[in-house]
């Protein structure tokens, strides 16, 4: 799998989890660097692809697929 093309601007990849370096490295390998599930399974990537980067919350972790789905649903059904 290839690296995520959004690495340079991604706040998560660029040490959003500075206080949790072991978990951050695991997530980066799994979702960002193409050594696991890849960007297609990253919640941040999914929201950015469907809605645009500006809709990705800064605190959205790559493994929060359920939250990503909620963001997508809210965008489709605004109140």
N, CA, C and O atoms as a GROMACS GRO file, in nm:
protein
  316
    1UNK      N    1   0.084  -0.119   0.000
    1UNK     CA    2   0.000   0.000   0.000
    1UNK      C    3   0.088   0.124   0.000
    1UNK      O    4   0.200   0.122   0.051
    2UNK      N    5   0.038   0.229  -0.056
    2UNK     CA    6   0.113   0.353  -0.067
    2UNK      C    7   0.089   0.443   0.053
    2UNK      O    8  -0.010   0.431   0.126
    3UNK      N    9   0.183   0.534   0.072
    3UNK     CA   10   0.167   0.634   0.177
    3UNK      C   11   0.050   0.725   0.144
    3UNK      O   12   0.013   0.743   0.028
    4UNK      N   13  -0.009   0.780   0.247
    4UNK     CA   14  -0.118   0.875   0.231
    4UNK      C   15  -0.063   1.005   0.169
    4UNK      O   16   0.038   1.057   0.216
    5UNK      N   17  -0.128   1.057   0.067
    5UNK     CA   18  -0.081   1.181   0.006
    5UNK      C   19  -0.104   1.306   0.092
    5UNK      O   20  -0.054   1.413   0.060
    6UNK      N   21  -0.177   1.292   0.202
    6UNK     CA   22  -0.205   1.407   0.289
    6UNK      C   23  -0.108   1.419   0.407
    6UNK      O   24  -0.132   1.498   0.498
    7UNK      N   25   0.001   1.342   0.407
    7UNK     CA   26   0.091   1.340   0.522
    7UNK      C   27   0.145   1.477   0.562
    7UNK      O   28   0.146   1.510   0.680
    8UNK      N   29   0.187   1.555   0.466
    8UNK     CA   30   0.253   1.681   0.501
    8UNK      C   31   0.162   1.779   0.574
    8UNK      O   32   0.209   1.854   0.659
    9UNK      N   33   0.033   1.779   0.544
    9UNK     CA   34  -0.058   1.872   0.608
    9UNK      C   35  -0.144   1.812   0.718
    9UNK      O   36  -0.226   1.882   0.777
   10UNK      N   37  -0.126   1.684   0.745
   10UNK     CA   38  -0.212   1.617   0.843
   10UNK      C   39  -0.166   1.645   0.986
   10UNK      O   40  -0.055   1.607   1.023
   11UNK      N   41  -0.250   1.712   1.066
   11UNK     CA   42  -0.211   1.741   1.205
   11UNK      C   43  -0.193   1.614   1.287
   11UNK      O   44  -0.113   1.611   1.380
   12UNK      N   45  -0.266   1.510   1.254
   12UNK     CA   46  -0.250   1.384   1.326
   12UNK      C   47  -0.111   1.326   1.299
   12UNK      O   48  -0.038   1.291   1.392
   13UNK      N   49  -0.076   1.317   1.173
   13UNK     CA   50   0.053   1.257   1.139
   13UNK      C   51   0.168   1.340   1.192
   13UNK      O   52   0.271   1.286   1.232
   14UNK      N   53   0.152   1.470   1.193
   14UNK     CA   54   0.258   1.560   1.238
   14UNK      C   55   0.249   1.586   1.388
   14UNK      O   56   0.242   1.700   1.433
   15UNK      N   57   0.249   1.476   1.462
   15UNK     CA   58   0.260   1.474   1.609
   15UNK      C   59   0.143   1.533   1.684
   15UNK      O   60   0.162   1.602   1.784
   16UNK      N   61   0.023   1.506   1.638
   16UNK     CA   62  -0.098   1.541   1.713
   16UNK      C   63  -0.100   1.465   1.845
   16UNK      O   64  -0.157   1.513   1.944
   17UNK      N   65  -0.038   1.347   1.847
   17UNK     CA   66  -0.039   1.262   1.965
   17UNK      C   67   0.099   1.261   2.032
   17UNK      O   68   0.149   1.154   2.068
   18UNK      N   69   0.159   1.376   2.047
   18UNK     CA   70   0.294   1.385   2.102
   18UNK      C   71   0.303   1.324   2.242
   18UNK      O   72   0.409   1.277   2.283
   19UNK      N   73   0.193   1.326   2.316
   19UNK     CA   74   0.193   1.270   2.451
   19UNK      C   75   0.170   1.119   2.453
   19UNK      O   76   0.173   1.058   2.560
   20UNK      N   77   0.148   1.058   2.337
   20UNK     CA   78   0.128   0.913   2.327
   20UNK      C   79   0.212   0.858   2.210
   20UNK      O   80   0.156   0.809   2.113
   21UNK      N   81   0.344   0.867   2.218
   21UNK     CA   82   0.428   0.834   2.103
   21UNK      C   83   0.417   0.690   2.055
   21UNK      O   84   0.424   0.666   1.934
   22UNK      N   85   0.400   0.593   2.143
   22UNK     CA   86   0.392   0.453   2.100
   22UNK      C   87   0.264   0.429   2.018
   22UNK      O   88   0.269   0.365   1.912
   23UNK      N   89   0.152   0.479   2.066
   23UNK     CA   90   0.026   0.462   1.994
   23UNK      C   91   0.029   0.541   1.864
   23UNK      O   92  -0.020   0.494   1.761
   24UNK      N   93   0.087   0.660   1.868
   24UNK     CA   94   0.096   0.742   1.747
   24UNK      C   95   0.174   0.669   1.639
   24UNK      O   96   0.134   0.669   1.523
   25UNK      N   97   0.285   0.609   1.675
   25UNK     CA   98   0.366   0.537   1.577
   25UNK      C   99   0.290   0.418   1.520
   25UNK      O  100   0.299   0.390   1.400
   26UNK      N  101   0.217   0.348   1.603
   26UNK     CA  102   0.136   0.236   1.556
   26UNK      C  103   0.032   0.283   1.454
   26UNK      O  104   0.019   0.223   1.347
   27UNK      N  105  -0.041   0.389   1.487
   27UNK     CA  106  -0.142   0.443   1.396
   27UNK      C  107  -0.078   0.493   1.267
   27UNK      O  108  -0.130   0.469   1.158
   28UNK      N  109   0.035   0.561   1.278
   28UNK     CA  110   0.102   0.614   1.159
   28UNK      C  111   0.143   0.501   1.065
   28UNK      O  112   0.125   0.511   0.944
   29UNK      N  113   0.197   0.394   1.120
   29UNK     CA  114   0.234   0.280   1.036
   29UNK      C  115   0.111   0.217   0.973
   29UNK      O  116   0.110   0.186   0.854
   30UNK      N  117   0.007   0.200   1.051
   30UNK     CA  118  -0.114   0.130   1.005
   30UNK      C  119  -0.192   0.210   0.901
   30UNK      O  120  -0.235   0.155   0.800
   31UNK      N  121  -0.210   0.339   0.925
   31UNK     CA  122  -0.299   0.418   0.840
   31UNK      C  123  -0.226   0.512   0.743
   31UNK      O  124  -0.274   0.536   0.632
   32UNK      N  125  -0.113   0.564   0.782
   32UNK     CA  126  -0.048   0.671   0.705
   32UNK      C  127   0.063   0.623   0.613
   32UNK      O  128   0.079   0.674   0.502
   33UNK      N  129   0.139   0.527   0.658
   33UNK     CA  130   0.258   0.487   0.585
   33UNK      C  131   0.239   0.364   0.499
   33UNK      O  132   0.335   0.315   0.438
   34UNK      N  133   0.118   0.312   0.492
   34UNK     CA  134   0.090   0.200   0.404
   34UNK      C  135   0.145   0.068   0.451
   34UNK      O  136   0.170  -0.021   0.370
   35UNK      N  137   0.163   0.053   0.582
   35UNK     CA  138   0.217  -0.072   0.636
   35UNK      C  139   0.110  -0.153   0.708
   35UNK      O  140   0.141  -0.240   0.789
   36UNK      N  141  -0.013  -0.125   0.679
   36UNK     CA  142  -0.124  -0.194   0.745
   36UNK      C  143  -0.250  -0.177   0.664
   36UNK      O  144  -0.254  -0.206   0.545
   37UNK      N  145  -0.353  -0.130   0.730
   37UNK     CA  146  -0.483  -0.114   0.665
   37UNK      C  147  -0.481  -0.009   0.555
   37UNK      O  148  -0.552  -0.022   0.455
   38UNK      N  149  -0.401   0.093   0.572
   38UNK     CA  150  -0.388   0.197   0.471
   38UNK      C  151  -0.487   0.310   0.484
   38UNK      O  152  -0.578   0.307   0.567
   39UNK      N  153  -0.466   0.409   0.401
   39UNK     CA  154  -0.546   0.531   0.409
   39UNK      C  155  -0.694   0.507   0.384
   39UNK      O  156  -0.778   0.583   0.433
   40UNK      N  157  -0.727   0.404   0.308
   40UNK     CA  158  -0.868   0.376   0.277
   40UNK      C  159  -0.948   0.340   0.402
   40UNK      O  160  -1.071   0.348   0.401
   41UNK      N  161  -0.879   0.300   0.509
   41UNK     CA  162  -0.944   0.266   0.635
   41UNK      C  163  -0.932   0.376   0.739
   41UNK      O  164  -0.976   0.360   0.853
   42UNK      N  165  -0.873   0.486   0.702
   42UNK     CA  166  -0.850   0.598   0.793
   42UNK      C  167  -0.974   0.688   0.797
   42UNK      O  168  -1.021   0.734   0.693
   43UNK      N  169  -1.024   0.712   0.915
   43UNK     CA  170  -1.142   0.798   0.932
   43UNK      C  171  -1.116   0.938   0.877
   43UNK      O  172  -1.205   0.998   0.816
   44UNK      N  173  -0.998   0.989   0.896
   44UNK     CA  174  -0.963   1.122   0.847
   44UNK      C  175  -0.966   1.126   0.694
   44UNK      O  176  -1.018   1.220   0.635
   45UNK      N  177  -0.910   1.024   0.632
   45UNK     CA  178  -0.907   1.015   0.486
   45UNK      C  179  -1.049   1.006   0.430
   45UNK      O  180  -1.082   1.072   0.331
   46UNK      N  181  -1.131   0.925   0.493
   46UNK     CA  182  -1.268   0.904   0.446
   46UNK      C  183  -1.346   1.035   0.447
   46UNK      O  184  -1.413   1.068   0.349
   47UNK      N  185  -1.339   1.109   0.556
   47UNK     CA  186  -1.410   1.237   0.564
   47UNK      C  187  -1.355   1.336   0.462
   47UNK      O  188  -1.432   1.405   0.395
   48UNK      N  189  -1.223   1.343   0.451
   48UNK     CA  190  -1.162   1.436   0.355
   48UNK      C  191  -1.203   1.404   0.212
   48UNK      O  192  -1.228   1.496   0.134
   49UNK      N  193  -1.209   1.277   0.177
   49UNK     CA  194  -1.244   1.238   0.041
   49UNK      C  195  -1.391   1.266   0.009
   49UNK      O  196  -1.424   1.305  -0.103
   50UNK      N  197  -1.477   1.247   0.107
   50UNK     CA  198  -1.621   1.265   0.083
   50UNK      C  199  -1.665   1.411   0.094
   50UNK      O  200  -1.750   1.456   0.017
   51UNK      N  201  -1.606   1.485   0.189
   51UNK     CA  202  -1.654   1.620   0.217
   51UNK      C  203  -1.551   1.730   0.192
   51UNK      O  204  -1.588   1.845   0.170
   52UNK      N  205  -1.425   1.696   0.196
   52UNK     CA  206  -1.318   1.794   0.184
   52UNK      C  207  -1.238   1.801   0.314
   52UNK      O  208  -1.290   1.773   0.422
   53UNK      N  209  -1.113   1.837   0.301
   53UNK     CA  210  -1.023   1.842   0.417
   53UNK      C  211  -1.072   1.936   0.526
   53UNK      O  212  -1.049   1.914   0.645
   54UNK      N  213  -1.141   2.042   0.485
   54UNK     CA  214  -1.188   2.140   0.584
   54UNK      C  215  -1.293   2.083   0.679
   54UNK      O  216  -1.321   2.143   0.782
   55UNK      N  217  -1.350   1.970   0.646
   55UNK     CA  218  -1.452   1.906   0.732
   55UNK      C  219  -1.394   1.804   0.828
   55UNK      O  220  -1.467   1.745   0.907
   56UNK      N  221  -1.263   1.781   0.822
   56UNK     CA  222  -1.199   1.683   0.910
   56UNK      C  223  -1.169   1.751   1.044
   56UNK      O  224  -1.086   1.842   1.048
   57UNK      N  225  -1.234   1.709   1.152
   57UNK     CA  226  -1.204   1.768   1.282
   57UNK      C  227  -1.060   1.740   1.323
   57UNK      O  228  -1.010   1.630   1.299
   58UNK      N  229  -0.992   1.836   1.383
   58UNK     CA  230  -0.852   1.815   1.421
   58UNK      C  231  -0.834   1.701   1.521
   58UNK      O  232  -0.726   1.641   1.529
   59UNK      N  233  -0.937   1.671   1.598
   59UNK     CA  234  -0.926   1.566   1.699
   59UNK      C  235  -0.977   1.430   1.652
   59UNK      O  236  -0.994   1.339   1.734
   60UNK      N  237  -1.002   1.416   1.522
   60UNK     CA  238  -1.049   1.288   1.468
   60UNK      C  239  -0.930   1.194   1.451
   60UNK      O  240  -0.837   1.225   1.377
   61UNK      N  241  -0.934   1.080   1.519
   61UNK     CA  242  -0.828   0.982   1.509
   61UNK      C  243  -0.854   0.890   1.391
   61UNK      O  244  -0.969   0.869   1.353
   62UNK      N  245  -0.749   0.834   1.331
   62UNK     CA  246  -0.766   0.748   1.215
   62UNK      C  247  -0.856   0.626   1.238
   62UNK      O  248  -0.919   0.578   1.144
   63UNK      N  249  -0.862   0.578   1.360
   63UNK     CA  250  -0.940   0.458   1.390
   63UNK      C  251  -1.086   0.487   1.425
   63UNK      O  252  -1.160   0.395   1.456
   64UNK      N  253  -1.127   0.611   1.422
   64UNK     CA  254  -1.263   0.649   1.462
   64UNK      C  255  -1.360   0.646   1.344
   64UNK      O  256  -1.418   0.747   1.306
   65UNK      N  257  -1.375   0.528   1.287
   65UNK     CA  258  -1.462   0.511   1.170
   65UNK      C  259  -1.608   0.542   1.202
   65UNK      O  260  -1.679   0.598   1.118
   66UNK      N  261  -1.652   0.505   1.319
   66UNK     CA  262  -1.791   0.533   1.357
   66UNK      C  263  -1.816   0.684   1.363
   66UNK      O  264  -1.920   0.732   1.317
   67UNK      N  265  -1.722   0.756   1.419
   67UNK     CA  266  -1.736   0.901   1.425
   67UNK      C  267  -1.733   0.960   1.284
   67UNK      O  268  -1.807   1.054   1.254
   68UNK      N  269  -1.649   0.907   1.197
   68UNK     CA  270  -1.643   0.954   1.058
   68UNK      C  271  -1.778   0.935   0.991
   68UNK      O  272  -1.825   1.023   0.918
   69UNK      N  273  -1.841   0.822   1.014
   69UNK     CA  274  -1.973   0.796   0.957
   69UNK      C  275  -2.077   0.896   1.010
   69UNK      O  276  -2.164   0.940   0.935
   70UNK      N  277  -2.066   0.932   1.136
   70UNK     CA  278  -2.158   1.031   1.194
   70UNK      C  279  -2.138   1.167   1.128
   70UNK      O  280  -2.234   1.238   1.100
   71UNK      N  281  -2.013   1.203   1.103
   71UNK     CA  282  -1.982   1.331   1.037
   71UNK      C  283  -2.042   1.332   0.897
   71UNK      O  284  -2.100   1.432   0.854
   72UNK      N  285  -2.027   1.222   0.825
   72UNK     CA  286  -2.082   1.212   0.690
   72UNK      C  287  -2.234   1.220   0.691
   72UNK      O  288  -2.294   1.286   0.606
   73UNK      N  289  -2.297   1.152   0.787
   73UNK     CA  290  -2.443   1.155   0.798
   73UNK      C  291  -2.493   1.294   0.831
   73UNK      O  292  -2.593   1.340   0.774
   74UNK      N  293  -2.425   1.363   0.922
   74UNK     CA  294  -2.465   1.498   0.959
   74UNK      C  295  -2.453   1.593   0.839
   74UNK      O  296  -2.534   1.685   0.825
   75UNK      N  297  -2.354   1.572   0.756
   75UNK     CA  298  -2.336   1.657   0.638
   75UNK      C  299  -2.447   1.632   0.536
   75UNK      O  300  -2.488   1.723   0.464
   76UNK      N  301  -2.495   1.510   0.530
   76UNK     CA  302  -2.603   1.476   0.436
   76UNK      C  303  -2.739   1.522   0.488
   76UNK      O  304  -2.827   1.557   0.409
   77UNK      N  305  -2.755   1.522   0.619
   77UNK     CA  306  -2.882   1.557   0.681
   77UNK      C  307  -2.865   1.671   0.780
   77UNK      O  308  -2.885   1.652   0.899
   78UNK      N  309  -2.829   1.789   0.733
   78UNK     CA  310  -2.810   1.901   0.827
   78UNK      C  311  -2.942   1.940   0.893
   78UNK      O  312  -3.048   1.932   0.831
   79UNK      N  313  -2.934   1.982   1.015
   79UNK     CA  314  -3.055   2.020   1.090
   79UNK      C  315  -3.092   2.163   1.064
   79UNK      O  316  -3.191   2.213   1.118
   0.00000   0.00000   0.00000
